[in-house]
Amino acid sequence: MKSLHTCVRVKDLDKSTEFYRDVFGYEETKRLDYPEAEFTLVYMALPGEDYELELTYNYDQEEPYDLGNGYGHIAIGVDDLKDMHDTLSEKGYDITDLTELSDGAANYFFVKDPDGYKIEIIQL
């Protein structure tokens, strides 16, 4: 078995692809338009990885998606956590403070994408 992708539904496809590209360096791997079914799928991956993030855009979605209380987050590792935190803060993204687990197991913070999905940024 192999993990293939994670799907998130997005309200503004351009804004979401820009966010994942500009903030994390994701690259679009494929785009599938289904006008008869009224949705578009955009697959994105980090360079050198084959695991993808699937952004699903439903043409008729007018209201923001209800994220519910079951979704947790996507996690991305970075080499310089403080630099990433400073950069996203300067750009005005919705981020949390830097946090360290009490046992020192992880240093991290969260950023929200344009639809409010949380992405955990962890020090590698």
N, C-alpha and C positions, 0 to 999 in steps of 0.2 A: 504494500500500500504506500501511497504517497499523498501528502497534503498538496492541494492544487491552488485554492484561492479562498479568500474571505470576501463576502459581498456586503456592501453597505449601499443603501438607497440614498440618493442625493437629489436635492431640489434644483440646484443650479450646476449643471455639468461642467461648464467652463470654469466657474469659480472653484469647484472641487478639484478638477484636474490641475488647475494652476496651483492650488494650495499644496497638493501632494508632490507636484513637480518642484515648486520653489522652496518649500520648507524641507523636504526630505530627499529630493533628488530622484523621485520615482520617474520612470519613463513609460510612456504609453507603449504597450506591446501589441495590442489589437483593439479595434473598434468594430462593433457589430450593431448595425441599425436594423430595427424591425418595425418599420412604419405601420404595417398592417396590424401589429400587436401594440403599437404606440409605446415602444420603449427602445432605449439604446444602452448597450453595455460597453464600458470602456475598461480594459484590463491594463493595469500598471504594475511594474515590478521595479525593485531596486537593481541597479546595474550589477550583473554577475549572478543574480538570483533568478530562479524560475518560479518561485512562489509568488502569486499575484494577488493584488487587491482589485476586486471587481466593483466598479462604480456603476450602479444601475440607475438610469434616469428614466422615469415614467413621465410621458409627455403631459398627462393631465393632472399631475400633482401640483395643487395650488397652495396648500397649507404645509407648513413644516412637518416633517415626520415626527410621530410620537416615539421617542427612543425607548420608552418603557423603563423598567427597572431590571431587566434581565441582561442587557448589554453591559459588558465591562469595559474593555478597551483593547486597542491594538498596542503592541509594544515594539519600540525601535531602539536599538543600541547605538550609541555614539561614542567617539573617542574623547571628546572634550565637552562634558556636560555643561559646565559653567559658560563656555563660549556659546553653545547652542541656546542656553537660557537667555543670555544677554542679547543675542541676535534676535530671537523671537520677541523678546520684550521691547527692544528698540523698534521693531516693525509693527508693534501694537497688537500682536496676537493675544488671545485669551489664554493665559498660562497661570499655573500655580507656582508657589514658592518652591525652591529647591528643598528636597526632603531626604533624610537619611534614615534608614531603618535602625532601630535601637541596637541591633546586633552587628551593624555595619555591613550587612549582606548586600545592600543596594543603595545607590544614590540615584534619585530620579525627580522628575516633575511631569506634569501633564499639560498638554495643549489641546484646545478644541478646534476641530475642523469647521468649515462653514456651516455644516448641519448640526453641530454640537456634539459630534462623536469625539470621545476622549482618546488621545494617543499618549501613551506613557513613553517618556524619553528616559532611557536608563544609561548610566555610565558603564561602558564596557570595561 
